[in-house]
Amino acid sequence: MDEKPDDVLTIKELAAYLKIPQSTLYKLVREGKIPSQKIGRHWRFRKEGIDRWLDETRSSEADSGGDP
């Protein structure tokens, strides 16, 4: 696999990437609303999966009449 170190994000890195508080990100993880994987005590996120999730979330909100 040709993964670069930036392909997998920590909670802190993903919170900065999404520009949201870490507490909000932990809530999304607990509710199973964001693609994540727990490794030991640590949560990790594939950037590719997060980008896909953002696109899907935006599409579903537009379909349901939410704000674009």
C-alpha positions as a LaTeX table, in Angstrom:
\begin{tabular}{lrrr}
\hline
Residue & $x$ (\AA) & $y$ (\AA) & $z$ (\AA) \\
\hline
Met1 & 0.00 & 0.00 & 0.00 \\
Asp2 & 1.31 & 3.45 & $-0.89$ \\
Glu3 & 0.03 & 5.35 & 2.14 \\
Lys4 & 1.76 & 8.56 & 3.14 \\
Pro5 & 1.90 & 9.55 & 6.82 \\
Asp6 & $-0.69$ & 12.28 & 6.13 \\
Asp7 & $-3.19$ & 9.68 & 4.88 \\
Val8 & $-4.04$ & 8.69 & 8.48 \\
Leu9 & $-5.08$ & 11.43 & 10.90 \\
Thr10 & $-5.28$ & 11.66 & 14.68 \\
Ile11 & $-8.17$ & 13.28 & 16.54 \\
Lys12 & $-6.17$ & 16.51 & 16.88 \\
Glu13 & $-5.17$ & 16.55 & 13.20 \\
Leu14 & $-8.69$ & 15.79 & 12.01 \\
Ala15 & $-10.22$ & 18.45 & 14.26 \\
Ala16 & $-7.83$ & 20.99 & 12.70 \\
Tyr17 & $-8.58$ & 19.67 & 9.19 \\
Leu18 & $-12.35$ & 19.96 & 9.72 \\
Lys19 & $-11.98$ & 23.18 & 11.76 \\
Ile20 & $-14.13$ & 21.86 & 14.59 \\
Pro21 & $-13.44$ & 21.36 & 18.31 \\
Gln22 & $-12.05$ & 18.00 & 19.37 \\
Ser23 & $-15.06$ & 17.55 & 21.67 \\
Thr24 & $-17.41$ & 17.74 & 18.67 \\
Leu25 & $-15.29$ & 15.19 & 16.84 \\
Tyr26 & $-15.38$ & 12.80 & 19.82 \\
Lys27 & $-19.18$ & 13.15 & 19.84 \\
Leu28 & $-19.38$ & 12.26 & 16.13 \\
Val29 & $-17.15$ & 9.22 & 16.77 \\
Arg30 & $-19.26$ & 8.04 & 19.72 \\
Glu31 & $-22.44$ & 8.36 & 17.66 \\
Gly32 & $-20.86$ & 6.45 & 14.76 \\
Lys33 & $-21.47$ & 9.34 & 12.39 \\
Ile34 & $-17.93$ & 9.62 & 11.07 \\
Pro35 & $-15.72$ & 6.88 & 9.59 \\
Ser36 & $-13.13$ & 5.98 & 12.21 \\
Gln37 & $-11.07$ & 3.15 & 13.60 \\
Lys38 & $-9.93$ & 2.65 & 17.16 \\
Ile39 & $-6.39$ & 1.33 & 17.54 \\
Gly40 & $-5.78$ & 0.53 & 21.17 \\
Arg41 & $-6.91$ & 3.64 & 23.03 \\
His42 & $-6.46$ & 5.93 & 20.04 \\
Trp43 & $-8.81$ & 6.92 & 17.24 \\
Arg44 & $-7.50$ & 7.13 & 13.69 \\
Phe45 & $-9.12$ & 8.42 & 10.52 \\
Arg46 & $-8.24$ & 7.85 & 6.87 \\
Lys47 & $-8.20$ & 11.21 & 5.09 \\
Glu48 & $-9.67$ & 9.61 & 1.96 \\
Gly49 & $-12.60$ & 8.22 & 3.96 \\
Ile50 & $-13.20$ & 11.56 & 5.66 \\
Asp51 & $-13.22$ & 13.40 & 2.34 \\
Arg52 & $-15.72$ & 10.87 & 0.95 \\
Trp53 & $-17.86$ & 11.22 & 4.11 \\
Leu54 & $-17.87$ & 15.02 & 3.71 \\
Asp55 & $-19.02$ & 14.71 & 0.09 \\
Glu56 & $-21.75$ & 12.21 & 1.02 \\
Thr57 & $-22.91$ & 14.33 & 3.97 \\
Arg58 & $-23.13$ & 17.40 & 1.76 \\
Ser59 & $-25.07$ & 15.44 & $-0.90$ \\
Ser60 & $-27.55$ & 13.98 & 1.58 \\
Glu61 & $-28.19$ & 17.39 & 3.19 \\
Ala62 & $-28.81$ & 18.96 & $-0.21$ \\
Asp63 & $-31.23$ & 16.13 & $-1.10$ \\
Ser64 & $-33.15$ & 16.60 & 2.15 \\
Gly65 & $-33.43$ & 20.36 & 1.75 \\
Gly66 & $-30.71$ & 21.26 & 4.23 \\
Asp67 & $-28.38$ & 24.20 & 3.85 \\
Pro68 & $-25.73$ & 23.70 & 1.14 \\
\hline
\end{tabular}
